[in-house]
Each structure stands twice: as structure tokens, then as C-alpha cells.
């Protein structure tokens, strides 16, 4: 089963948030995340809150056809809790799962629900994730007409053997067909890649990068494969069927990704994300990394407003039952302390190409800055000219090391 969130504190049945967390609403970016937990097939590496046919019983919330109505009920709750202080949504992101397994009409209904309850900024970014084999010209056109502006395609690799290890079901050629369809509908395209799959050579990874670039996306995400406990891939590793991903191999592949993407005109703006232009950056994810506010709708979805973080019940039927009873579907929440929020600003801000202001580093950690520069993890020129910490390519490989040094204010390793 997927990993579980921390226990947290009880969440109130009415979903109410402390007055202090609502005080700054509208001064930070506001987004809405919509989680669709349904997949055609569950990939062996995935530990997201997703379910394939047969994983769930016959409860009302387990029916994909009921998702939109339940999502609208949670949006009603969000509107009551946030009240008139809620700004228009700057971003909406539909993730999963495979959202495009649902009829586009259902997705459109929920996007309208966000607009009707909160409004949408004039230049709103509306994204959905999609598997390539769910996109046709007709689906792409329907998505555009529903108000979507970009689609994040789960390409992962262009090498059939790698896709088989990942339990991905799409044909690599289908990615090109999907991109063509999305372009024809006027939608921006992001391609999601995974590196470090057991058996993937450096040549395989270079091929995937080159094939992705040949499709001329606006944005590329590249993530190292992590073997999560409880997944099918973890069981295969435990049985000795495939090896555990190798850290040095993944480091080589990250460096290759940055070299290839940079040479093609893409700039990194977050450790695992590259965009063709600043306008092509994923603004929704920047809201997460920049201490923004968002309401998470759906089974297992997380939300955050003004230092209060909560997460919904993971099982679709339990999520739906709470909403049907007029209760918040939140399982638990955390009210972050000022120190926790300060630590998160370091943890997230250091990942961005725009850099972390030195003033956001705890005083005890500032002596570590010189050592990080000396070790080649932080760009010394930017420290001097802009008083911000920007990771070098080597530093991006050792992000956790840099964070520990800045938060602990102590010795660190290279």
C-alpha cells in the first residue's frame, strides 16, 4: 500500500481553519489541487494514492462516475471555510492517478465549480496530468474547451524495456501522437521523465532525453526513481528480480539531463524541472515551493493555508461518506510553528533557481554558507552580488546536504 501521512492532530468536522491562518489569504498565490485516484493499471513503482479496477469495493465513492459530484461538494466546503477572503484561483492542477480516464465533461464540470466558487485569474494556469494513451485529438480539443491550458504527459521513458520494468502500458510512439493532438488544440505540453530504472543504461537515458526534446515540449520534469516501501517494484527488488537503483548512476543521469536540456535551451528553475522560457514554468508547483496557499480536493489530497496543513482520508468511499454527511473529509492536520515554517522556507527555497535569500537562513546556519561555497555546492558569485543561495549543478545533486548544513548550522559532508 502507499506510504501513510504522519498522524497529525484531529481536524474539525466543519473544516474550520484558525483565524490567524486566514489573515494573509490573498497575499500569497492561491491554487486548487484536484486528485483523481483512478488508474487503468497501477504502476509497480507508484506509491501515490491511486487505485486500479478491482482494488476497491462497490461503495459510492469508489465509482469514478461519482468523483465530480463529490469534488464539487468539497469545493462547497472550501468556499464556506475560506469565505469572502479567498482570492481567485491563480492555478488549478488535476493530478492522480490518471485524470483523463474520466470523461472530460466531468473534469470540465469541476473546473467550472472552482470558477463559480472562487473565480479564476485572467491568466489562470489549468493543468491536468495524463497518460499518453488517453489523449486523442478529440480529447485534446475537449480539454482546451473545458479551460485547460497545459497537459503534463507521463512519458517516463522512450525505451520499451525501461517502460516494461516500470509497468507502464503506453507505446512510446503514442507520446508523439498525444503531443501532436495537444499542440493541435493549442495546449502547452510538459513531459515527465524518470531516470534510474533498473536495467536502464546511460545510452537509454540519453535516447529518452533526445526523443523528448524532438517533440518540442514547453517543459520537462525529470525525477530519479525511488523504490518506495510497499510497492510492486520494492517487492521485486526484495526478491532479487531487479537491482536497487544506484545513487552514482542516478547522479550521472541527472548531470546528463541538465547538460542535454540546457544545450537545447531549457533552463532549470527547480532541481527536477526545466522550462523553455520563464512563462513555461509550472506556476502551480511554484506555489507549493514558495509557501503559497492551496486547497486539495479528493481522496488523500493535501491542502495548506497560512501555515495549516491538512490531508484527506485516502479511501475514496470514506472521503465521499464524510462529504455526504456534511463533514470535512480531512483525516488530520498540522498547525505549523513559526520555526517549522522557517525551516520549510529553507528546505523548499534552496531548490529553486531563483535562490534562497540569505535572510531566510537561520542565524545559526549562516556560517555554513561559506563552507557550501567552498565545497562548490552554492554559487559564490550570486551570494556576493544578490545575497541569495543558488545551488550549482553539483549542489543540486547534494540538496539534502546543503539543507542539513543550513538548518543545523554545523559541519557537513561533500
N, C-alpha and C positions, 0 to 999 in steps of 0.2 A: 504494500500500500504506500501511497505518497507520504512524505515526511509530514509530521504534525507541527502546528504552530506552538509557541510557548503557551503555558496555561493562562497567563494574564489575570485580569480581575473581572468580576461579573459585569456584564453590560446591562444597562437598564432596559426593561421591556419596551419602553417608548422610544428608545434610541437617543434620548436627550444627551446633549454634549454640555460640558461645563461652560459657563458664560465666558470665562477667560479664553477658551479656545475659539469662540466665535468672534471675539473682539476685533481680530485683524482680518476677518473674512473679507475678501475683495482687494486686499493689499498684496496678495500673493496670487500666482496663477491658479486657476481652478479648473479641474478636469473631471471627467466621469469615465470610470472603467467599467465595462460590461463583460462579465465572464460567462461564456457558453461552454459547459463542461463536457460536451458530447464529441466523440470521435468515432470514425468508422472502424479504426483499428488502433489499439494502444501501442505506441512505440516502446521498444524494450528499454530505452534509456530515460524515458519520461517519468518524472515524479510530480508533475502538475496534477491539480485536482480535475482529472478527466476520467470519462467512463465510456467504454465501448458497448455495443449491443450485447445484452446478456449479463452485464455487470450489475445491473440494477433490477429491482423488482417492479411491481406494477403500480407503485404509489403515484399520486397525481403529479408530484414534482419531478418524477422520473421520466415523464413523457416530454420529448423535445418540443412537441407541439404546444405545451403549456408554458414554455420558457418565457415568451414575450409578455404574456399576461402577468406572470409573477414578477418579471423585471419591472414592469410599469407600476406594480404595487409597491415595490421597493423604492422606486423613484418618488412615489407619493409620500412615503415615509421620509425620504431625504428632504423633500420640499418642506414638510412640516418642521423637521428638526432645524434646518438652516434658515428658514423663514425669509423675510424680505432682504436680509443682508447678503444673501447668496448672489454672487455676480454671474453674468452669462458664462457659460462654459467656453473656455478657450480651446479645449481639446476633448475629444471623445475617442476612446480606444476600445475596440471589441476584440477580446482575446479568448483563448481557450486552451485545449480543445480545438475544434475546427468550426468556427462560427459559420462558415459558408456551407456547412451541411444543412443549416436551417434555410427555409425559403427566404429569399431576400426581402420579401414583403414583411416577414416577422422582424428582421433587423431594421427595416425602414420604420416600422411602427414604433420601435423603441427609440430610435434617433429622434423621431417626431416627439416622443414623450419627453426626452431631455429638453428639446427646444420649447415645448409648451410649458414646462415647469420652471426652467431656468433661463431660457433664451440661449442663443448661440452667438458668439462674437462674429463680426462680419467676415473675418478671415479664419474662421474656425478650422482646425485640423481634425478630420474624422477618419480614423484608420480602422481597418479590420485585418486580422490575420487570416490566412487562407492556405490550404494545401493546393499545390498546382493542379491536381486532377479534379478540383471542384470548380475551376474557373473556365467558363466558356464565353464567347463574345456576348451572348445574351445575358449571362450572369454579370459580366463586367458592366454592361450598359445599365442593368438594373441597379447595381451598386452606385454608379455615378448619379443616376436619377434619384436615388434614396438619400443623397447628400454626402456620400463618402468622397474623400479627396485623395486617399492613398491606400495602398494594399501592401501588407507585409507577407511575402510569399516564403513558405518554408521549403527552400531549395535544399539546404543542408550539404549536398554534395552533387557532383555531376558524374560520379563514378559508380556504376551499378553495384559492384561488390561492396563498396562502403555503405551504400543505401541499404543493402540486404542486412548487413550487420546491425544497422540502426533500426531495422524493421520498418523502414519507410516503403510505402507501396507505390509511389508515383514513378513514372517513366521519366528519366532525365530530359527526354525530348519534350515532355509535357510542360516543362518550365518555360521553354521558349514560346510555346503556343499560348500559355497563360499570360506571359508578358506582352505578347502581341495583342491579345484581346484587351488587356488592361490599358495599354497605350492607346488603342483604338477608341476607348471610352473616355480618354482624357485624364486617366488616373495616374498619380505618381506611384512609383514602384520601389519597394525595398526588398532586397534578397537577404534571407537569413541563412548563414552557413555555420557548420560545426566542424571543428578540426580535432584531431587526436583519436579518431575512431580506431580500435584495434585492427591492424592489418593495413591501415592507410599509409602509403608511402609519402615522402615529401613530394615526389612527382605527381602522385594522385592529388595532393592538396593544391599544387601549382595549377594543375589542369582545372580543378573546380574554380579556382580564382579567375583564371583566364576565361573559362566558359561563362562565369557570372558577369565579368566585365564586357564580354561580347554582346550581352543582352542590354547593355547601356542603362543600368538601373540608376536611380537617383540617390540611392542609399544602400549601404551594405553593413550588416551586422555579422560578426564572426566570433563565435564562442567556443572555448575549449570544452571538450566533452568531460563531464563529471559523472562518475559512477555513483549514483545515489543509492543508499540502502533501500532494500525492498523492491527494487525494480527488476525487471526481467534480465537486464544486462548485468546487474550485480550478481544475480544467481548464476549466470553463465560464467562470469569471472570466478566465482567461488568454486564452480565445478571444474575449472581449468579449461573450459572450452575456448575462451579468448583471454588474452592478457589484459592486465590493468593498463590504462593509458600511462605513458611515460612522460614525466614532467619535462625532461630535457627535449624530448621530441615535440611536445606542445609548445615549448619556448621557441624552438626553431621555426615552427609553423606560424606562430604569431609574428615573428620577425619577418618571415616571408610575406605574410598577408600585408603587413604595413608597408613593406618595400613595393610590392606589386600594386597595391591600391594607391599609394602615394604617387607612383610613377604614372598612373592613369589619371591623376588629377583629383583624387579623393583626399580630403583632409580628415584626420581623426578628430573627433570632438568629445568622445568619451572612450575609455580604454578599449571597449569592444565594438565601437561604432564609427563609421566613416560616412561622410556625406560629400556629394559633388559640389555643393555650394552651402553657405550658412543657411539659406532658406530651405534646404532639403533635410536639415536636421529634424529628428523626431521631437517635436515640441512637447508631446505628452510625456515621454520619458524624461525630458529635461525638467519637467515639473516634479517628477519623483526625485531626481538628483539635486534639485535646487530648493528643497524644503517647501514645495508647493502644497496645495490642498487638493484632495480628490475624494470623491465618493465611489466606493467599489460596490457594484451591484452584481449579485449572482452567488451561487454556492461557492464557499471558500474565498470569496473576494475580500480584499483588504481595502480599508479606507483610512484617510488621515486628514484631520482638520486641526490646525492650530496646536499641534503637539499632542493630540489624542489619536491613537492608532487603534483600529479595531478590525476584527476578521469574522466573517460569517460562518455559520455551520457549513461543513463541507458536503454533506449528503444532500443532493437536490430535494429529496422528499422532506427532509427536516427543514431546509430553507423555506420551501413552499408552505409547509404547515404553519410555521411561525407567522408568515405574512397573512395566511388565510385567517389566523386567529387574531390579527391586528397587532401582532408583536414584532419587535425588531428581530431580524434573523441573525443578529450578531451573537456569536458564541462567547466572545470575551473581548477585552480591550486593555490598553495600557495608557496611562496618563504619564507622558514622558517628563522627567525632571529637567530643569534648565541645563544640568550637566550632561544628561543624555542627549538633549538636542544639540548642544555644542559639540559633543563627540560625533554625532551623526553628520554635522556640517563638515567636519574634517574627513570622515570616512567616505562621504559622497563627493564632496567638493574636490578632493585631490584627484578624482578620476576624470575630471573634465579638462579639456584643452585650454579653456579659459582660465583655469588655475584657481587655487585656493588662496584667498587673501591671508597674508601673514597674521593679520589681526585676528583671524578666526582660529589660529593655533593657540591652545592653552599656553599661558606664560611658561609653565614648566617644560613644555615641549619645544619652545623656540630655540634653545641651544642645539637641538638636534638638526636644525636646518643646515647649518654649516657642514655637518658631517654628511648629510644627504647630498649636498652639492659636491663635496669632495669625493664621495663614492660614485658620482655620476648618475644618481637617481633623480635629481632635480636640476633643472636648467638654471645655472647660476646667473646668467645674464638677465633673465626675467626677474629673478629675486632682486637684483640691484636696480633695474630700471622700472619695474612695475610693482614691486613688493608683493608678488604673488608666487605661489609654488606651482610650477608646471612640471610634470613628470617627463623625463626623457624616455626614449624607447626602452632602454634598459630599466628605467624606473617603473614603466608600465608593467613589465614582467614581474616586478617585485613590489607591487602596490601595497600588499599587506605588510611588508617590511617597513615601508615608509609610514603607513598609518600607525603601526605599533610604536615607531620611534617618536612620532609627533604627539601621540596620546600619552605615552609613558614618560617621555622626556628623558629616556635613558639610552643605554647602548643598543646598537642594532647591528645586524649582520648583513653582509653583502651577498 
